[in-house]
């Protein structure tokens, strides 16, 4: 079987351009990003006089190749890089076409995720394939590996924030890593040592506190933090579990969103409203409740849910309301 990559017009669902993959090759991940053109100097160090993004962003496709013999032959993958060009003039209709730029074979396994790392004004490609993640930089028309990290079983997902990475292993929970631009190294800060089959992971924050959320195959949610000074962290090498609960259904993705305050959530012009509030009160927007990131997800049974961090007063108020509702309200029992 042969699959294709399509560029589709969103207005009328017309196919504008296609690119055919190889036989038994499946598209597994995709991102649209800018890659910095980094040219190595004579000493081998990656330097560039103007570390800026290219004018044209790139479409990055990760694929997995499974031979017809199945598991008798190990699977591998490819990285495909395209440039999406607009053709036509201002008087006519603009159309898009795919221009193939480069491909790279990945021998460690199928590519499960591709992400963009921005550090010191330079953008690099992070590739998760098999049990390994690699850092690739674009230069001289090709990708060059500049760093790697080997996890335990299978890379499920990678979440990037600043120069930190949250790596999800399909069978070995989460890893918390940091990328150091000075020596091009990827260092493991901490991990969860409980062997957990991961379905999804996400970030939850309120003020200066940050939590890592994991969803496993038993429909549980676990909230972990990086606390290197605590005894439970085993010298800082272990992610500390703060809370857990049973979700009751399964999901495959947890997405972060910014939680707007009650004064701006119903505003049609939230930016101007926030600016006006800051002119009246210089401390507006500096409280922990004004700097919150929650999570939302869709479940496999068709439901939608959201996880939002709240302050302690709100927590105890909701806990008291739950107690009153469970004791005072009548419940209908079906027999």
QUIZI-V956898 format. One record per backbone hydrogen bond with DSSP energy under -0.5 kcal/mol. CO is the residue of the C=O (numbers start at 1). NH is the residue of the N-H. E is the energy in kcal/mol with one decimal. If there is no record, write none. Layout:
# QUIZI-V956898
co,nh,e
CO,NH,E
CO,NH,E
This chain:
# QUIZI-V956898
co,nh,e
1,24,-2.5
3,21,-2.8
5,19,-1.8
6,8,-0.5
7,16,-3.3
7,17,-1.1
9,13,-2.2
14,9,-2.9
14,16,-0.6
17,7,-2.5
19,5,-2.9
22,3,-0.5
22,25,-1.6
24,66,-1.9
26,64,-2.8
29,62,-2.7
31,33,-0.5
31,60,-3.0
33,58,-4.3
35,54,-0.7
36,38,-1.1
36,138,-0.6
37,39,-0.6
38,40,-0.5
39,47,-0.9
41,44,-1.3
45,41,-2.1
45,47,-0.8
47,39,-0.7
50,52,-2.7
52,37,-0.6
55,57,-0.6
57,84,-0.5
58,33,-2.5
58,60,-0.7
59,61,-0.5
59,82,-2.3
60,31,-2.0
61,80,-2.8
62,28,-2.9
62,29,-1.8
63,78,-0.7
63,111,-2.0
64,26,-3.1
64,66,-0.6
65,67,-0.6
65,76,-1.5
67,70,-2.0
69,72,-1.1
70,73,-1.3
76,65,-3.6
77,106,-3.1
78,63,-2.2
79,104,-1.9
80,61,-2.7
81,101,-2.7
81,102,-1.4
82,59,-2.6
83,85,-0.7
83,99,-2.3
85,87,-0.5
85,97,-2.4
87,95,-2.4
95,87,-3.4
97,85,-2.6
98,100,-0.6
99,83,-2.2
102,81,-2.8
104,79,-2.2
105,107,-0.6
106,77,-2.7
110,112,-0.6
110,130,-1.3
113,128,-2.9
115,126,-2.9
116,118,-0.5
117,119,-0.6
117,124,-2.7
119,122,-1.7
122,119,-2.7
123,36,-1.4
124,117,-2.6
125,127,-0.5
125,136,-3.4
126,115,-2.6
127,129,-0.6
127,134,-2.4
128,112,-2.6
128,113,-1.4
129,132,-2.0
130,155,-3.4
131,151,-2.3
132,129,-2.9
133,149,-2.2
134,127,-2.7
134,136,-0.6
135,146,-3.1
135,147,-0.9
136,125,-2.8
137,144,-2.2
138,38,-3.2
139,142,-1.1
142,139,-2.3
144,137,-2.4
147,135,-2.9
149,133,-2.5
149,151,-0.6
154,170,-3.2
157,168,-2.8
159,166,-2.4
161,164,-2.3
163,179,-3.0
164,161,-2.0
165,167,-0.6
165,177,-2.7
166,159,-2.1
167,169,-0.5
167,175,-2.6
168,156,-3.6
168,157,-1.1
169,198,-0.7
173,169,-3.3
174,192,-2.3
175,167,-2.8
175,177,-0.6
176,189,-2.7
176,190,-1.5
177,165,-2.5
178,180,-0.5
178,187,-2.6
179,181,-0.6
180,184,-0.7
180,185,-1.5
185,180,-2.9
185,187,-0.5
187,178,-2.2
187,189,-0.6
190,176,-3.1
191,193,-0.6
191,239,-2.1
193,195,-0.5
194,196,-1.3
196,173,-2.4
196,198,-0.8
197,217,-1.2
200,215,-2.7
201,254,-0.6
202,213,-2.8
204,211,-3.3
205,293,-2.5
206,209,-1.8
209,206,-1.8
211,204,-2.5
211,213,-0.5
212,224,-3.1
213,202,-2.1
214,222,-2.2
215,199,-3.3
215,200,-1.5
216,219,-1.4
219,247,-2.4
219,248,-1.2
220,216,-1.6
221,245,-2.3
222,214,-2.3
222,224,-0.6
223,242,-3.2
223,243,-1.3
224,212,-3.8
225,227,-0.8
225,240,-2.4
227,230,-1.5
230,233,-1.0
231,234,-1.8
233,237,-0.8
233,238,-2.3
234,237,-0.7
237,191,-1.7
240,225,-2.4
240,242,-0.6
243,223,-3.0
245,221,-3.2
245,247,-0.6
250,300,-2.8
255,296,-2.4
257,294,-2.4
258,260,-0.8
261,264,-1.0
261,265,-1.8
264,267,-1.2
269,273,-2.1
270,274,-2.5
271,275,-2.1
272,276,-2.2
273,277,-2.2
274,278,-1.9
275,279,-1.4
276,280,-1.3
277,281,-2.2
281,284,-1.5
283,286,-1.9
287,290,-1.0
288,207,-0.7
288,291,-1.4
291,207,-2.8
292,259,-2.5
293,205,-1.8
294,257,-2.0
295,307,-3.2
296,255,-2.4
297,305,-2.4
298,252,-0.5
299,302,-1.5
303,299,-2.2
305,297,-2.3
307,295,-2.8
311,315,-2.0
312,316,-2.4
313,317,-1.8
314,318,-2.3
315,319,-2.4
316,320,-2.2
317,321,-2.0
318,322,-2.3
319,323,-2.0
320,324,-2.2
321,325,-2.5
322,326,-2.3
323,327,-1.5
324,328,-2.8
325,329,-1.5
331,333,-0.5
332,334,-0.5
